[in-house]
C-alpha cells in the first residue's frame, strides 16, 4: 500500500494505491468513491471483461490502453455510465457529455442539456381529433394495411 494517511481535522484521505487485491475482497464488492486505486492482476482481457461483467454495472470506467482493438473491445463489451480512455474524471467536466449510471449505480442522465431534459420530464403525446375517424386504421378494413404501408414509405 502506498498513501492512505487521513486527517480527522480536515476530513481528507491521501490518495491510496492498494496492491495484492482480489475480486473477492470487500473493497471490490462496492463502488469506490474515494481516492483509492486497487491494483488487480490478470492473465487475459477476456478474464477482465468477464470479472467486471459478473458484477453490478459500474458508474464509470477508465481504460488506459493504446491499442484501438482493446479500446473498442472494452467499450463495446462492458456496460457503464460514463468514462474515459487514457484519462480519468474529465467526462464529468464537460457540459456536452451526460453523467449518469446504469443499473444499481444510478438511473438517469444529468449534466448540461441532459439535466434539463431529465428534469423536464418531457412527455410524448399524440392528439387525435374526435370530429372524424378513418376506418382504414383498423384491422377489419379490407385495404387498410396497404394504405398504411403506402403512407409510411419514405
C-alpha positions as CSV (number, residue, x, y, z in Angstrom):
1,X,0.0,0.0,0.0
2,X,1.1,3.5,-0.9
3,X,-0.5,6.6,0.7
4,X,-3.7,6.3,2.8
5,X,-3.0,8.8,5.5
6,X,-6.1,10.6,6.9
7,X,-6.8,13.8,8.7
8,X,-9.8,13.9,11.1
9,X,-9.4,17.6,11.3
10,X,-9.8,18.3,7.6
11,X,-11.7,15.1,6.7
12,X,-9.2,14.3,4.0
13,X,-7.8,11.0,2.7
14,X,-4.5,10.8,0.9
15,X,-4.6,9.1,-2.5
16,X,-4.1,5.4,-1.8
17,X,-2.7,2.7,-4.1
18,X,-3.6,-0.8,-2.9
19,X,-1.8,-3.9,-4.2
20,X,-2.4,-7.6,-3.7
21,X,-6.1,-7.0,-4.2
22,X,-8.5,-9.8,-5.3
23,X,-12.1,-9.6,-6.7
24,X,-13.4,-11.3,-3.5
25,X,-12.1,-8.6,-1.1
26,X,-14.8,-6.3,0.5
27,X,-13.2,-3.3,-1.3
28,X,-14.2,-4.8,-4.7
29,X,-17.8,-5.5,-3.7
30,X,-18.8,-1.8,-3.7
31,X,-18.4,1.1,-6.0
32,X,-15.3,3.0,-5.0
33,X,-15.9,6.7,-4.1
34,X,-12.6,8.0,-2.8
35,X,-9.0,8.4,-3.6
36,X,-8.4,4.6,-3.8
37,X,-6.8,2.7,-6.6
38,X,-6.9,-1.0,-6.2
39,X,-4.4,-2.9,-8.4
40,X,-5.6,-6.2,-9.7
41,X,-3.6,-8.5,-12.0
42,X,-5.0,-10.6,-14.8
43,X,-3.9,-13.1,-17.5
44,X,-6.2,-12.0,-20.3
45,X,-8.5,-9.2,-21.4
46,X,-11.4,-11.7,-21.6
47,X,-10.8,-12.5,-17.9
48,X,-11.1,-8.8,-17.0
49,X,-14.2,-8.3,-19.1
50,X,-15.8,-11.4,-17.5
51,X,-15.0,-10.3,-14.0
52,X,-16.3,-6.8,-14.5
53,X,-19.5,-8.0,-16.2
54,X,-20.1,-10.6,-13.3
55,X,-20.7,-7.6,-11.0
56,X,-23.2,-4.7,-11.0
57,X,-22.6,-2.2,-13.8
58,X,-20.1,0.5,-12.7
59,X,-20.9,4.2,-12.7
60,X,-17.7,4.9,-14.6
61,X,-14.9,3.1,-16.4
62,X,-11.5,4.5,-17.0
63,X,-9.4,2.5,-19.5
64,X,-5.7,3.1,-20.2
65,X,-4.8,1.4,-23.4
66,X,-3.1,2.5,-26.7
67,X,-4.5,-0.4,-28.7
68,X,-7.6,0.6,-30.7
69,X,-8.7,-3.1,-30.6
70,X,-8.5,-3.2,-26.8
71,X,-10.3,0.2,-26.5
72,X,-13.2,-1.0,-28.8
73,X,-13.5,-4.4,-27.2
74,X,-13.8,-2.9,-23.7
75,X,-16.1,-0.1,-24.7
76,X,-18.4,-2.5,-26.6
77,X,-18.5,-5.3,-24.0
78,X,-18.6,-3.6,-20.6
79,X,-21.7,-1.5,-19.8
80,X,-21.1,1.5,-17.6
81,X,-22.5,5.0,-17.0
82,X,-19.7,7.1,-18.5
83,X,-15.9,7.1,-18.7
84,X,-12.7,8.0,-20.3
85,X,-10.0,6.4,-22.4
86,X,-6.5,7.3,-21.2
87,X,-7.8,9.8,-18.7
88,X,-10.0,9.9,-15.6
89,X,-12.9,12.1,-14.4
90,X,-12.7,14.5,-17.4
91,X,-16.1,13.3,-18.7
92,X,-17.6,14.9,-15.6
93,X,-16.1,18.3,-16.5
94,X,-17.7,18.5,-20.0
95,X,-21.2,20.0,-20.2
96,X,-21.6,18.2,-23.5
97,X,-21.4,14.7,-22.0
98,X,-24.2,13.4,-19.8
99,X,-23.4,11.9,-16.5
100,X,-25.3,9.0,-15.0
101,X,-25.3,5.4,-14.2
102,X,-26.9,2.2,-15.3
103,X,-28.4,-0.4,-13.1
104,X,-27.5,-0.2,-9.4
105,X,-25.1,2.7,-10.0
106,X,-27.8,5.2,-10.8
107,X,-30.7,6.0,-13.0
108,X,-30.9,8.9,-15.5
109,X,-28.5,11.1,-17.2
110,X,-27.5,14.5,-15.8
111,X,-25.3,17.4,-16.9
112,X,-25.8,20.4,-19.2
113,X,-28.7,20.0,-21.6
114,X,-29.3,16.4,-20.5
115,X,-30.1,17.7,-16.9
116,X,-32.7,20.0,-18.4
117,X,-34.2,17.1,-20.4
118,X,-34.1,14.7,-17.5
119,X,-35.8,17.1,-15.0
120,X,-38.3,18.5,-17.6
121,X,-40.0,15.1,-17.9
122,X,-41.0,15.7,-21.5
123,X,-43.9,13.6,-22.5
124,X,-44.7,12.2,-25.9
125,X,-48.3,12.8,-26.7
126,X,-50.3,12.1,-29.8
127,X,-53.5,14.1,-30.1
128,X,-56.3,12.7,-32.3
129,X,-59.4,14.6,-33.4
130,X,-62.8,13.4,-32.4
131,X,-64.5,15.0,-35.3
132,X,-63.9,12.1,-37.7
133,X,-62.3,8.7,-37.8
134,X,-60.5,7.0,-40.6
135,X,-61.7,3.4,-40.9
136,X,-58.6,2.1,-42.7
137,X,-56.7,2.3,-39.4
138,X,-58.5,-0.8,-38.1
139,X,-57.7,-4.5,-38.9
140,X,-61.2,-5.1,-40.2
141,X,-60.6,-2.7,-43.1
142,X,-60.1,-4.5,-46.4
143,X,-57.4,-2.1,-47.8
144,X,-56.2,-0.6,-44.5
145,X,-52.8,-2.3,-44.4
146,X,-52.0,-1.4,-48.0
147,X,-52.9,2.2,-47.4
148,X,-50.9,2.5,-44.2
149,X,-47.8,0.9,-45.9
150,X,-48.1,3.4,-48.7
151,X,-48.3,6.3,-46.3
152,X,-45.4,5.1,-44.2
153,X,-42.9,4.8,-47.2
154,X,-40.1,7.4,-47.1
